[in-house]
Amino acid sequence: MKLTFIGTRGEIEARTPEHGMHTALMISHGSAHVMIDCGLDWLGNFQALRPQAIVLTLAHPDHAWGLQDGAPCPVFAPELTWKTIEHCSVTDRHVLELRNRTTIRGITFEPFAVEHSIRAPAVGYHVSTGRVCFFYSSDVLFIPERTEALKDVQLYIGDGATISRSFVRKVGNKLVGHATVKTQLGWCAKEGVRRAIITHCGPEIVEGDPAQMQKIVAALAAERGLEACIACDGMEVVLR
């Protein structure tokens, strides 16, 4: 399985050559090519990538608004996401149910609810092909079923909105926002996941010195017995 980080920028103004496009991942397995998320930056641009399917994590502009003019392939998302993006002209729509495994072009996706936003509920995906598996959650504050979500996972792909500064606020009686990279690496250590890649990068990473940001994340990971790095646009990873 090959993972291509075709975009790694969060919903922020700053952009650089390393983080120029809204966060999206292309999964390639054999002849299959499945894209996770399609934000506004990708409007009119993603067709050249020729995805055979698109899977959405949530309905925010940087994750789904690239589909406003439709899609040349089936699109899969939880029901609450479809209700939030009814304005998108996608005709071939498929509903994914939480904790139900769905195989798309030979790649299996199991959605897990994650805490992040009230208006646009988010999911993370346990993605697998045979014995190869990873967990993907680019916008996340908390994973309620974390042990099940990260079971047997070789790689955790997580949220780079902030490295160690709190990015949480309270709306009513609920917390919303983003877990720090430091916190997510702690999750991985507790659940036995030994490798992490950070995407959906916020201003701290995008506006910082790339080498210094990589060094900071690698050091945080090493303290917990892990390996970790920050993804950049175009980065490729092969899982076997």
PyRosetta script that sets phi, psi and omega in degrees:
from pyrosetta import init, pose_from_sequence

init()
pose = pose_from_sequence("MKLTFIGTRGEIEARTPEHGMHTALMISHGSAHVMIDCGLDWLGNFQALRPQAIVLTLAHPDHAWGLQDGAPCPVFAPELTWKTIEHCSVTDRHVLELRNRTTIRGITFEPFAVEHSIRAPAVGYHVSTGRVCFFYSSDVLFIPERTEALKDVQLYIGDGATISRSFVRKVGNKLVGHATVKTQLGWCAKEGVRRAIITHCGPEIVEGDPAQMQKIVAALAAERGLEACIACDGMEVVLR")
pose.set_psi(1, 130.5)
pose.set_omega(1, 177.4)
pose.set_phi(2, -111.9)
pose.set_psi(2, 134.1)
pose.set_omega(2, 176.9)
pose.set_phi(3, -111.9)
pose.set_psi(3, 126.7)
pose.set_omega(3, 177.7)
pose.set_phi(4, -118.2)
pose.set_psi(4, 119.9)
pose.set_omega(4, 179.8)
pose.set_phi(5, -84.2)
pose.set_psi(5, 87.3)
pose.set_omega(5, -173.7)
pose.set_phi(6, -76.2)
pose.set_psi(6, -16.6)
pose.set_omega(6, 174.2)
pose.set_phi(7, -152.7)
pose.set_psi(7, 146.7)
pose.set_omega(7, -175.8)
pose.set_phi(8, -141.0)
pose.set_psi(8, 12.4)
pose.set_omega(8, -176.9)
pose.set_phi(9, -97.7)
pose.set_psi(9, 134.3)
pose.set_omega(9, 174.9)
pose.set_phi(10, -75.8)
pose.set_psi(10, -169.6)
pose.set_omega(10, -179.5)
pose.set_phi(11, -84.4)
pose.set_psi(11, 75.1)
pose.set_omega(11, -177.1)
pose.set_phi(12, -135.5)
pose.set_psi(12, 165.3)
pose.set_omega(12, 179.5)
pose.set_phi(13, -76.9)
pose.set_psi(13, -39.5)
pose.set_omega(13, -176.4)
pose.set_phi(14, -63.4)
pose.set_psi(14, 142.9)
pose.set_omega(14, 173.0)
pose.set_phi(15, -151.3)
pose.set_psi(15, 149.1)
pose.set_omega(15, -179.9)
pose.set_phi(16, -139.1)
pose.set_psi(16, 170.6)
pose.set_omega(16, 175.3)
pose.set_phi(17, -57.8)
pose.set_psi(17, -32.2)
pose.set_omega(17, 179.5)
pose.set_phi(18, -74.2)
pose.set_psi(18, -31.3)
pose.set_omega(18, -176.3)
pose.set_phi(19, -136.5)
pose.set_psi(19, 76.7)
pose.set_omega(19, -173.5)
pose.set_phi(20, -103.5)
pose.set_psi(20, -28.7)
pose.set_omega(20, -174.0)
pose.set_phi(21, -114.9)
pose.set_psi(21, 151.4)
pose.set_omega(21, 176.8)
pose.set_phi(22, -57.0)
pose.set_psi(22, 148.2)
pose.set_omega(22, -172.7)
pose.set_phi(23, -57.4)
pose.set_psi(23, 126.0)
pose.set_omega(23, 176.0)
pose.set_phi(24, -156.8)
pose.set_psi(24, 149.9)
pose.set_omega(24, -179.6)
pose.set_phi(25, -128.3)
pose.set_psi(25, 134.1)
pose.set_omega(25, 173.3)
pose.set_phi(26, -105.4)
pose.set_psi(26, 124.2)
pose.set_omega(26, 177.8)
pose.set_phi(27, -103.2)
pose.set_psi(27, 124.1)
pose.set_omega(27, 178.8)
pose.set_phi(28, -116.9)
pose.set_psi(28, 129.5)
pose.set_omega(28, 179.8)
pose.set_phi(29, -145.4)
pose.set_psi(29, 110.3)
pose.set_omega(29, -172.5)
pose.set_phi(30, 62.2)
pose.set_psi(30, -125.0)
pose.set_omega(30, 179.6)
pose.set_phi(31, -94.3)
pose.set_psi(31, 3.8)
pose.set_omega(31, -176.7)
pose.set_phi(32, -89.4)
pose.set_psi(32, 144.3)
pose.set_omega(32, 176.9)
pose.set_phi(33, -139.0)
pose.set_psi(33, 109.6)
pose.set_omega(33, -177.8)
pose.set_phi(34, -120.1)
pose.set_psi(34, 131.4)
pose.set_omega(34, -175.9)
pose.set_phi(35, -103.3)
pose.set_psi(35, 133.4)
pose.set_omega(35, 172.3)
pose.set_phi(36, -100.6)
pose.set_psi(36, 119.3)
pose.set_omega(36, 178.0)
pose.set_phi(37, 71.5)
pose.set_psi(37, 152.4)
pose.set_omega(37, -176.1)
pose.set_phi(38, -154.7)
pose.set_psi(38, 80.7)
pose.set_omega(38, -175.5)
pose.set_phi(39, -76.2)
pose.set_psi(39, 179.0)
pose.set_omega(39, -173.1)
pose.set_phi(40, -58.0)
pose.set_psi(40, -34.3)
pose.set_omega(40, 177.1)
pose.set_phi(41, -57.1)
pose.set_psi(41, -27.0)
pose.set_omega(41, -175.4)
pose.set_phi(42, -88.9)
pose.set_psi(42, -1.1)
pose.set_omega(42, 179.8)
pose.set_phi(43, -59.2)
pose.set_psi(43, 118.4)
pose.set_omega(43, -178.3)
pose.set_phi(44, 79.4)
pose.set_psi(44, -0.7)
pose.set_omega(44, -175.2)
pose.set_phi(45, -114.8)
pose.set_psi(45, -23.8)
pose.set_omega(45, -171.2)
pose.set_phi(46, -80.1)
pose.set_psi(46, -16.0)
pose.set_omega(46, -177.1)
pose.set_phi(47, -60.5)
pose.set_psi(47, -33.0)
pose.set_omega(47, -179.9)
pose.set_phi(48, -65.5)
pose.set_psi(48, -20.0)
pose.set_omega(48, 178.1)
pose.set_phi(49, -77.0)
pose.set_psi(49, -15.7)
pose.set_omega(49, 178.4)
pose.set_phi(50, 52.7)
pose.set_psi(50, 52.4)
pose.set_omega(50, 174.8)
pose.set_phi(51, -66.7)
pose.set_psi(51, 144.3)
pose.set_omega(51, 177.1)
pose.set_phi(52, -91.3)
pose.set_psi(52, -12.1)
pose.set_omega(52, 174.2)
pose.set_phi(53, -163.9)
pose.set_psi(53, 155.6)
pose.set_omega(53, 176.7)
pose.set_phi(54, -128.5)
pose.set_psi(54, 135.5)
pose.set_omega(54, 179.3)
pose.set_phi(55, -119.4)
pose.set_psi(55, 131.9)
pose.set_omega(55, -176.7)
pose.set_phi(56, -107.6)
pose.set_psi(56, 143.7)
pose.set_omega(56, 177.1)
pose.set_phi(57, -95.2)
pose.set_psi(57, -31.4)
pose.set_omega(57, 177.7)
pose.set_phi(58, -166.2)
pose.set_psi(58, 177.0)
pose.set_omega(58, -169.4)
pose.set_phi(59, -100.6)
pose.set_psi(59, 9.7)
pose.set_omega(59, 179.2)
pose.set_phi(60, -64.3)
pose.set_psi(60, 155.8)
pose.set_omega(60, -177.9)
pose.set_phi(61, -54.2)
pose.set_psi(61, -37.8)
pose.set_omega(61, -177.4)
pose.set_phi(62, -79.6)
pose.set_psi(62, 3.3)
pose.set_omega(62, 178.5)
pose.set_phi(63, -121.1)
pose.set_psi(63, -25.0)
pose.set_omega(63, -170.9)
pose.set_phi(64, -136.0)
pose.set_psi(64, -15.3)
pose.set_omega(64, -170.9)
pose.set_phi(65, -77.7)
pose.set_psi(65, -1.5)
pose.set_omega(65, 171.3)
pose.set_phi(66, -71.2)
pose.set_psi(66, -8.9)
pose.set_omega(66, -178.0)
pose.set_phi(67, -97.9)
pose.set_psi(67, 11.2)
pose.set_omega(67, -176.2)
pose.set_phi(68, -58.5)
pose.set_psi(68, -33.2)
pose.set_omega(68, 179.6)
pose.set_phi(69, -96.2)
pose.set_psi(69, 10.6)
pose.set_omega(69, 178.9)
pose.set_phi(70, 102.8)
pose.set_psi(70, -176.7)
pose.set_omega(70, -178.9)
pose.set_phi(71, -143.6)
pose.set_psi(71, 146.9)
pose.set_omega(71, -179.9)
pose.set_phi(72, -86.7)
pose.set_psi(72, 14.8)
pose.set_omega(72, -175.0)
pose.set_phi(73, -153.1)
pose.set_psi(73, 169.9)
pose.set_omega(73, 175.8)
pose.set_phi(74, -63.7)
pose.set_psi(74, 146.6)
pose.set_omega(74, 177.2)
pose.set_phi(75, -123.1)
pose.set_psi(75, 133.5)
pose.set_omega(75, -176.6)
pose.set_phi(76, -117.8)
pose.set_psi(76, 134.5)
pose.set_omega(76, 179.9)
pose.set_phi(77, -162.7)
pose.set_psi(77, 156.9)
pose.set_omega(77, 173.5)
pose.set_phi(78, -63.4)
pose.set_psi(78, 157.3)
pose.set_omega(78, -176.2)
pose.set_phi(79, -58.5)
pose.set_psi(79, -40.6)
pose.set_omega(79, -179.2)
pose.set_phi(80, -64.4)
pose.set_psi(80, -31.4)
pose.set_omega(80, 176.3)
pose.set_phi(81, -68.3)
pose.set_psi(81, -44.1)
pose.set_omega(81, 178.3)
pose.set_phi(82, -60.0)
pose.set_psi(82, -39.1)
pose.set_omega(82, -179.7)
pose.set_phi(83, -64.6)
pose.set_psi(83, -29.8)
pose.set_omega(83, -177.8)
pose.set_phi(84, -83.0)
pose.set_psi(84, -23.6)
pose.set_omega(84, -178.0)
pose.set_phi(85, -116.9)
pose.set_psi(85, 43.1)
pose.set_omega(85, 179.1)
pose.set_phi(86, -62.6)
pose.set_psi(86, -21.1)
pose.set_omega(86, -179.2)
pose.set_phi(87, -73.1)
pose.set_psi(87, -16.7)
pose.set_omega(87, -179.0)
pose.set_phi(88, -75.6)
pose.set_psi(88, 135.7)
pose.set_omega(88, -173.8)
pose.set_phi(89, -87.7)
pose.set_psi(89, 53.6)
pose.set_omega(89, 178.4)
pose.set_phi(90, -93.2)
pose.set_psi(90, 123.4)
pose.set_omega(90, -177.9)
pose.set_phi(91, -93.8)
pose.set_psi(91, -36.1)
pose.set_omega(91, -177.4)
pose.set_phi(92, -95.1)
pose.set_psi(92, 81.9)
pose.set_omega(92, -174.4)
pose.set_phi(93, -102.9)
pose.set_psi(93, 139.6)
pose.set_omega(93, 178.1)
pose.set_phi(94, -132.8)
pose.set_psi(94, 138.4)
pose.set_omega(94, -178.0)
pose.set_phi(95, -98.0)
pose.set_psi(95, 129.4)
pose.set_omega(95, 175.2)
pose.set_phi(96, -101.2)
pose.set_psi(96, 134.6)
pose.set_omega(96, 180.0)
pose.set_phi(97, -102.3)
pose.set_psi(97, 140.3)
pose.set_omega(97, -179.9)
pose.set_phi(98, -56.2)
pose.set_psi(98, 135.1)
pose.set_omega(98, 177.5)
pose.set_phi(99, 65.0)
pose.set_psi(99, 9.4)
pose.set_omega(99, 172.7)
pose.set_phi(100, -101.6)
pose.set_psi(100, 128.0)
pose.set_omega(100, -178.9)
pose.set_phi(101, -81.8)
pose.set_psi(101, 131.2)
pose.set_omega(101, 177.9)
pose.set_phi(102, -126.4)
pose.set_psi(102, 128.0)
pose.set_omega(102, 179.6)
pose.set_phi(103, -96.0)
pose.set_psi(103, 123.6)
pose.set_omega(103, -177.5)
pose.set_phi(104, -121.7)
pose.set_psi(104, 113.5)
pose.set_omega(104, -178.9)
pose.set_phi(105, 52.4)
pose.set_psi(105, 39.3)
pose.set_omega(105, 177.1)
pose.set_phi(106, 84.1)
pose.set_psi(106, 1.6)
pose.set_omega(106, -179.9)
pose.set_phi(107, -113.9)
pose.set_psi(107, 128.5)
pose.set_omega(107, -175.6)
pose.set_phi(108, -96.6)
pose.set_psi(108, 129.1)
pose.set_omega(108, -179.8)
pose.set_phi(109, -117.2)
pose.set_psi(109, 127.4)
pose.set_omega(109, 173.8)
pose.set_phi(110, -119.8)
pose.set_psi(110, 111.7)
pose.set_omega(110, -177.4)
pose.set_phi(111, -79.8)
pose.set_psi(111, 136.9)
pose.set_omega(111, 173.4)
pose.set_phi(112, -121.0)
pose.set_psi(112, 132.7)
pose.set_omega(112, 175.4)
pose.set_phi(113, -64.3)
pose.set_psi(113, 137.6)
pose.set_omega(113, 173.8)
pose.set_phi(114, -128.6)
pose.set_psi(114, 147.4)
pose.set_omega(114, 176.0)
pose.set_phi(115, -80.3)
pose.set_psi(115, 131.8)
pose.set_omega(115, 176.3)
pose.set_phi(116, -161.8)
pose.set_psi(116, -55.7)
pose.set_omega(116, -174.4)
pose.set_phi(117, -136.6)
pose.set_psi(117, 147.3)
pose.set_omega(117, 176.5)
pose.set_phi(118, -84.5)
pose.set_psi(118, -44.7)
pose.set_omega(118, -175.8)
pose.set_phi(119, -72.7)
pose.set_psi(119, -29.9)
pose.set_omega(119, -179.1)
pose.set_phi(120, -130.3)
pose.set_psi(120, 81.6)
pose.set_omega(120, -178.9)
pose.set_phi(121, -55.0)
pose.set_psi(121, 139.0)
pose.set_omega(121, -174.9)
pose.set_phi(122, -111.1)
pose.set_psi(122, 158.2)
pose.set_omega(122, 171.9)
pose.set_phi(123, -129.9)
pose.set_psi(123, 157.5)
pose.set_omega(123, 166.5)
pose.set_phi(124, -113.6)
pose.set_psi(124, 159.5)
pose.set_omega(124, -176.5)
pose.set_phi(125, -121.5)
pose.set_psi(125, 131.2)
pose.set_omega(125, 165.1)
pose.set_phi(126, -87.6)
pose.set_psi(126, 113.3)
pose.set_omega(126, -172.8)
pose.set_phi(127, -112.9)
pose.set_psi(127, 132.2)
pose.set_omega(127, -175.9)
pose.set_phi(128, -146.9)
pose.set_psi(128, 152.1)
pose.set_omega(128, 167.9)
pose.set_phi(129, -139.5)
pose.set_psi(129, 106.1)
pose.set_omega(129, -176.1)
pose.set_phi(130, 63.6)
pose.set_psi(130, -124.9)
pose.set_omega(130, -177.6)
pose.set_phi(131, -91.2)
pose.set_psi(131, -2.3)
pose.set_omega(131, 178.8)
pose.set_phi(132, -90.8)
pose.set_psi(132, 127.7)
pose.set_omega(132, 179.6)
pose.set_phi(133, -152.6)
pose.set_psi(133, 150.5)
pose.set_omega(133, 174.8)
pose.set_phi(134, -144.7)
pose.set_psi(134, 164.4)
pose.set_omega(134, 175.9)
pose.set_phi(135, -116.8)
pose.set_psi(135, 135.3)
pose.set_omega(135, -175.5)
pose.set_phi(136, -123.9)
pose.set_psi(136, 121.2)
pose.set_omega(136, 176.7)
pose.set_phi(137, -152.0)
pose.set_psi(137, 92.5)
pose.set_omega(137, -172.4)
pose.set_phi(138, -85.5)
pose.set_psi(138, -11.4)
pose.set_omega(138, 175.2)
pose.set_phi(139, -132.6)
pose.set_psi(139, 103.5)
pose.set_omega(139, -172.2)
pose.set_phi(140, -153.5)
pose.set_psi(140, 137.5)
pose.set_omega(140, 171.3)
pose.set_phi(141, -105.9)
pose.set_psi(141, -38.0)
pose.set_omega(141, -176.3)
pose.set_phi(142, -159.6)
pose.set_psi(142, 145.1)
pose.set_omega(142, 176.6)
pose.set_phi(143, -112.3)
pose.set_psi(143, 102.7)
pose.set_omega(143, -176.7)
pose.set_phi(144, -56.0)
pose.set_psi(144, -41.9)
pose.set_omega(144, -179.5)
pose.set_phi(145, -104.9)
pose.set_psi(145, 55.0)
pose.set_omega(145, -171.1)
pose.set_phi(146, -62.6)
pose.set_psi(146, -43.2)
pose.set_omega(146, -177.7)
pose.set_phi(147, -61.0)
pose.set_psi(147, -43.3)
pose.set_omega(147, 178.5)
pose.set_phi(148, -69.1)
pose.set_psi(148, -38.9)
pose.set_omega(148, -178.4)
pose.set_phi(149, -63.9)
pose.set_psi(149, -36.8)
pose.set_omega(149, -175.0)
pose.set_phi(150, -100.3)
pose.set_psi(150, 10.2)
pose.set_omega(150, -179.9)
pose.set_phi(151, -63.9)
pose.set_psi(151, 127.6)
pose.set_omega(151, 176.6)
pose.set_phi(152, 63.7)
pose.set_psi(152, 17.9)
pose.set_omega(152, -176.5)
pose.set_phi(153, -79.5)
pose.set_psi(153, 131.7)
pose.set_omega(153, 176.7)
pose.set_phi(154, -84.0)
pose.set_psi(154, -27.9)
pose.set_omega(154, -173.5)
pose.set_phi(155, -146.9)
pose.set_psi(155, 134.6)
pose.set_omega(155, 173.6)
pose.set_phi(156, -107.3)
pose.set_psi(156, 127.7)
pose.set_omega(156, 176.4)
pose.set_phi(157, -113.4)
pose.set_psi(157, 117.9)
pose.set_omega(157, -169.4)
pose.set_phi(158, -132.4)
pose.set_psi(158, -169.0)
pose.set_omega(158, -165.6)
pose.set_phi(159, -89.3)
pose.set_psi(159, 123.4)
pose.set_omega(159, -179.5)
pose.set_phi(160, -107.2)
pose.set_psi(160, 28.0)
pose.set_omega(160, -179.1)
pose.set_phi(161, -61.4)
pose.set_psi(161, -35.7)
pose.set_omega(161, 179.8)
pose.set_phi(162, -153.5)
pose.set_psi(162, 143.3)
pose.set_omega(162, -177.9)
pose.set_phi(163, -81.9)
pose.set_psi(163, -51.8)
pose.set_omega(163, -177.8)
pose.set_phi(164, -139.8)
pose.set_psi(164, -8.2)
pose.set_omega(164, 179.3)
pose.set_phi(165, -84.2)
pose.set_psi(165, 134.8)
pose.set_omega(165, -178.7)
pose.set_phi(166, -61.0)
pose.set_psi(166, 135.1)
pose.set_omega(166, 178.0)
pose.set_phi(167, -131.9)
pose.set_psi(167, 58.1)
pose.set_omega(167, -175.5)
pose.set_phi(168, -130.4)
pose.set_psi(168, 139.5)
pose.set_omega(168, 173.7)
pose.set_phi(169, -138.5)
pose.set_psi(169, 164.0)
pose.set_omega(169, -178.5)
pose.set_phi(170, -106.8)
pose.set_psi(170, 129.5)
pose.set_omega(170, 175.7)
pose.set_phi(171, -120.2)
pose.set_psi(171, 109.1)
pose.set_omega(171, -172.5)
pose.set_phi(172, 65.0)
pose.set_psi(172, -123.0)
pose.set_omega(172, 177.6)
pose.set_phi(173, -106.8)
pose.set_psi(173, 17.7)
pose.set_omega(173, -178.1)
pose.set_phi(174, -118.5)
pose.set_psi(174, 145.4)
pose.set_omega(174, 173.6)
pose.set_phi(175, -92.0)
pose.set_psi(175, 138.7)
pose.set_omega(175, 176.8)
pose.set_phi(176, -133.3)
pose.set_psi(176, 161.7)
pose.set_omega(176, 177.6)
pose.set_phi(177, 131.1)
pose.set_psi(177, -146.3)
pose.set_omega(177, -172.4)
pose.set_phi(178, -131.1)
pose.set_psi(178, 135.9)
pose.set_omega(178, 169.9)
pose.set_phi(179, -71.3)
pose.set_psi(179, 145.3)
pose.set_omega(179, 175.9)
pose.set_phi(180, -70.8)
pose.set_psi(180, 158.7)
pose.set_omega(180, 173.5)
pose.set_phi(181, -57.5)
pose.set_psi(181, -42.2)
pose.set_omega(181, 180.0)
pose.set_phi(182, -56.6)
pose.set_psi(182, -45.1)
pose.set_omega(182, 179.0)
pose.set_phi(183, -63.9)
pose.set_psi(183, -44.2)
pose.set_omega(183, -178.4)
pose.set_phi(184, -64.5)
pose.set_psi(184, -36.2)
pose.set_omega(184, 176.5)
pose.set_phi(185, -65.8)
pose.set_psi(185, -32.8)
pose.set_omega(185, 174.3)
pose.set_phi(186, -63.8)
pose.set_psi(186, -40.5)
pose.set_omega(186, 175.6)
pose.set_phi(187, -57.4)
pose.set_psi(187, -47.4)
pose.set_omega(187, -177.8)
pose.set_phi(188, -59.7)
pose.set_psi(188, -44.4)
pose.set_omega(188, -179.4)
pose.set_phi(189, -61.0)
pose.set_psi(189, -42.7)
pose.set_omega(189, -178.6)
pose.set_phi(190, -67.6)
pose.set_psi(190, -30.9)
pose.set_omega(190, -175.5)
pose.set_phi(191, -100.2)
pose.set_psi(191, 6.0)
pose.set_omega(191, 175.4)
pose.set_phi(192, 78.3)
pose.set_psi(192, 19.7)
pose.set_omega(192, 175.7)
pose.set_phi(193, -90.6)
pose.set_psi(193, 123.1)
pose.set_omega(193, -170.1)
pose.set_phi(194, -102.0)
pose.set_psi(194, 1.4)
pose.set_omega(194, -178.3)
pose.set_phi(195, -142.7)
pose.set_psi(195, 137.2)
pose.set_omega(195, -180.0)
pose.set_phi(196, -139.8)
pose.set_psi(196, 146.8)
pose.set_omega(196, 173.5)
pose.set_phi(197, -128.3)
pose.set_psi(197, 133.6)
pose.set_omega(197, -176.6)
pose.set_phi(198, -102.8)
pose.set_psi(198, 130.4)
pose.set_omega(198, 178.7)
pose.set_phi(199, -132.5)
pose.set_psi(199, -164.9)
pose.set_omega(199, -179.6)
pose.set_phi(200, 49.6)
pose.set_psi(200, 56.2)
pose.set_omega(200, -168.7)
pose.set_phi(201, -77.7)
pose.set_psi(201, 138.2)
pose.set_omega(201, 178.1)
pose.set_phi(202, -94.5)
pose.set_psi(202, -174.5)
pose.set_omega(202, -175.3)
pose.set_phi(203, -58.7)
pose.set_psi(203, -36.5)
pose.set_omega(203, -178.4)
pose.set_phi(204, -56.8)
pose.set_psi(204, -43.3)
pose.set_omega(204, -179.8)
pose.set_phi(205, -80.5)
pose.set_psi(205, -47.5)
pose.set_omega(205, -174.3)
pose.set_phi(206, -64.9)
pose.set_psi(206, -39.3)
pose.set_omega(206, -177.9)
pose.set_phi(207, -89.0)
pose.set_psi(207, -7.7)
pose.set_omega(207, -179.0)
pose.set_phi(208, -85.3)
pose.set_psi(208, 172.4)
pose.set_omega(208, 175.8)
pose.set_phi(209, -71.0)
pose.set_psi(209, 121.4)
pose.set_omega(209, -174.5)
pose.set_phi(210, -54.4)
pose.set_psi(210, -45.2)
pose.set_omega(210, -178.5)
pose.set_phi(211, -65.2)
pose.set_psi(211, -39.9)
pose.set_omega(211, 179.8)
pose.set_phi(212, -67.4)
pose.set_psi(212, -40.3)
pose.set_omega(212, 178.9)
pose.set_phi(213, -63.3)
pose.set_psi(213, -42.2)
pose.set_omega(213, 177.8)
pose.set_phi(214, -62.0)
pose.set_psi(214, -40.3)
pose.set_omega(214, -178.7)
pose.set_phi(215, -64.5)
pose.set_psi(215, -41.7)
pose.set_omega(215, -179.4)
pose.set_phi(216, -63.5)
pose.set_psi(216, -47.5)
pose.set_omega(216, -178.9)
pose.set_phi(217, -65.9)
pose.set_psi(217, -41.7)
pose.set_omega(217, 178.5)
pose.set_phi(218, -61.7)
pose.set_psi(218, -38.7)
pose.set_omega(218, -180.0)
pose.set_phi(219, -67.9)
pose.set_psi(219, -42.8)
pose.set_omega(219, 177.2)
pose.set_phi(220, -59.9)
pose.set_psi(220, -40.0)
pose.set_omega(220, 179.0)
pose.set_phi(221, -67.6)
pose.set_psi(221, -44.9)
pose.set_omega(221, -178.3)
pose.set_phi(222, -60.7)
pose.set_psi(222, -35.6)
pose.set_omega(222, 177.3)
pose.set_phi(223, -60.2)
pose.set_psi(223, -24.4)
pose.set_omega(223, -177.2)
pose.set_phi(224, -107.5)
pose.set_psi(224, 9.1)
pose.set_omega(224, 178.5)
pose.set_phi(225, 77.2)
pose.set_psi(225, 26.0)
pose.set_omega(225, -177.3)
pose.set_phi(226, -118.5)
pose.set_psi(226, 171.7)
pose.set_omega(226, 166.7)
pose.set_phi(227, -115.3)
pose.set_psi(227, 137.2)
pose.set_omega(227, 179.5)
pose.set_phi(228, -152.9)
pose.set_psi(228, 151.6)
pose.set_omega(228, 176.0)
pose.set_phi(229, -148.9)
pose.set_psi(229, 169.1)
pose.set_omega(229, 176.2)
pose.set_phi(230, -99.3)
pose.set_psi(230, 129.5)
pose.set_omega(230, 178.0)
pose.set_phi(231, -75.0)
pose.set_psi(231, 152.5)
pose.set_omega(231, 171.7)
pose.set_phi(232, -128.7)
pose.set_psi(232, 161.2)
pose.set_omega(232, -178.0)
pose.set_phi(233, -57.4)
pose.set_psi(233, 128.5)
pose.set_omega(233, 178.7)
pose.set_phi(234, 93.5)
pose.set_psi(234, -7.8)
pose.set_omega(234, -179.6)
pose.set_phi(235, -64.4)
pose.set_psi(235, 137.1)
pose.set_omega(235, -180.0)
pose.set_phi(236, -118.8)
pose.set_psi(236, 140.9)
pose.set_omega(236, 178.5)
pose.set_phi(237, -134.7)
pose.set_psi(237, 135.1)
pose.set_omega(237, 177.0)
pose.set_phi(238, -110.5)
pose.set_psi(238, 127.7)
pose.set_omega(238, 176.3)
pose.set_phi(239, -108.4)
pose.set_psi(239, 133.5)
pose.set_omega(239, -179.9)
pose.set_phi(240, -126.0)
pose.dump_pdb("model.pdb")
